[in-house]
Amino acid sequence: MINHLRDDFGVEPVCRELDLSVSAFNARRRRPKSARHLRDARLIGHIRRIHAASGETYGARRIHRQLRREGITAARCTIERLMREDGLEGVIRGQ
C-alpha cells in the first residue's frame, strides 16, 4: 500500500498516517520472502492449472486429490485459502 502512495505523497507522511515508523517499513521491504510465501506462489500455479484443466469445475477437495496424484503435498486448508485469495471457486452441483 505504501509503495502505491509514495509517488504521490512520499514515504514519511504515509507511514505517519499508518502509525508506522519509516525504519520498520524499510526493514520489511528488504526482508527476504518467507518460506510460506514462496511455497504459496509455487502452489497457486499448480492450483490454477488444475482448475483451468477441469473446466473451472474442481473445488478444493478435487484439486487436493489431483495434487496428491501428481506427488505434490499440501494441506487441503492451504488449498482452500489460496483458492479463496485468488477468487477461484468450484462448481456446486444441483441437489
C-alpha positions as CSV (number, residue, x, y, z in Angstrom):
1,M,0.0,0.0,0.0
2,I,2.8,2.4,0.9
3,N,4.5,1.6,-2.4
4,H,1.4,2.8,-4.3
5,L,1.1,6.0,-2.4
6,R,4.8,7.0,-2.0
7,D,5.0,8.5,-5.5
8,D,2.1,10.9,-4.7
9,F,2.8,11.7,-1.1
10,G,6.2,10.3,0.0
11,V,7.0,7.5,2.4
12,E,7.2,9.6,5.6
13,P,3.6,11.1,5.5
14,V,2.1,7.8,4.6
15,C,3.9,6.0,7.4
16,R,2.9,8.7,9.8
17,E,-0.8,8.3,8.9
18,L,-0.5,4.5,9.3
19,D,1.3,4.9,12.6
20,L,4.3,3.0,11.3
21,S,8.0,4.0,11.5
22,V,9.9,4.5,8.3
23,S,12.7,2.2,9.5
24,A,10.1,-0.6,10.1
25,F,8.8,-0.1,6.5
26,N,12.3,-0.2,5.1
27,A,13.2,-3.3,7.2
28,R,10.1,-5.1,6.0
29,R,10.8,-4.2,2.4
30,R,14.4,-5.6,2.5
31,R,13.4,-8.8,4.3
32,P,13.5,-11.9,2.1
33,K,10.3,-13.6,1.2
34,S,9.1,-16.2,3.7
35,A,9.1,-19.9,3.1
36,R,5.3,-19.9,3.2
37,H,5.1,-17.1,0.6
38,L,7.4,-18.9,-1.8
39,R,5.6,-22.2,-1.3
40,D,2.2,-20.5,-1.9
41,A,3.4,-18.8,-5.1
42,R,4.6,-22.2,-6.4
43,L,1.4,-24.0,-5.3
44,I,-1.1,-21.4,-6.7
45,G,0.4,-22.0,-10.2
46,H,-0.5,-25.7,-9.9
47,I,-3.9,-24.9,-8.5
48,R,-4.7,-22.6,-11.4
49,R,-3.5,-25.2,-13.9
50,I,-5.7,-27.9,-12.5
51,H,-8.7,-25.6,-12.0
52,A,-8.5,-24.5,-15.7
53,A,-8.0,-28.1,-17.0
54,S,-11.1,-29.1,-15.2
55,G,-13.2,-26.5,-17.0
56,E,-13.2,-24.5,-13.7
57,T,-15.3,-27.1,-12.0
58,Y,-12.9,-28.6,-9.5
59,G,-13.1,-27.3,-5.9
60,A,-10.5,-27.6,-3.2
61,R,-11.2,-31.3,-2.5
62,R,-10.7,-32.5,-6.0
63,I,-7.7,-30.2,-6.6
64,H,-6.2,-31.6,-3.4
65,R,-6.8,-35.1,-4.6
66,Q,-5.2,-34.3,-8.0
67,L,-2.2,-32.7,-6.5
68,R,-1.6,-35.8,-4.4
69,R,-1.8,-37.9,-7.5
70,E,0.9,-35.7,-9.1
71,G,3.1,-36.1,-6.0
72,I,2.6,-32.6,-4.6
73,T,1.8,-32.5,-0.9
74,A,-0.2,-29.7,0.6
75,A,-2.9,-29.4,3.2
76,R,-6.4,-29.0,1.9
77,C,-7.0,-26.0,4.1
78,T,-4.0,-24.4,2.4
79,I,-5.5,-25.1,-1.0
80,E,-8.8,-23.6,0.2
81,R,-7.1,-20.5,1.5
82,L,-5.2,-20.0,-1.8
83,M,-8.3,-20.5,-3.9
84,R,-10.2,-18.1,-1.8
85,E,-7.5,-15.4,-2.0
86,D,-7.3,-16.0,-5.8
87,G,-11.0,-15.9,-6.3
88,L,-11.3,-19.5,-7.6
89,E,-14.4,-21.5,-6.9
90,G,-15.6,-25.0,-7.8
91,V,-19.0,-25.6,-9.3
92,I,-21.7,-26.6,-6.8
93,R,-23.9,-29.3,-8.4
94,G,-27.6,-29.3,-8.1
95,Q,-29.3,-31.1,-5.2
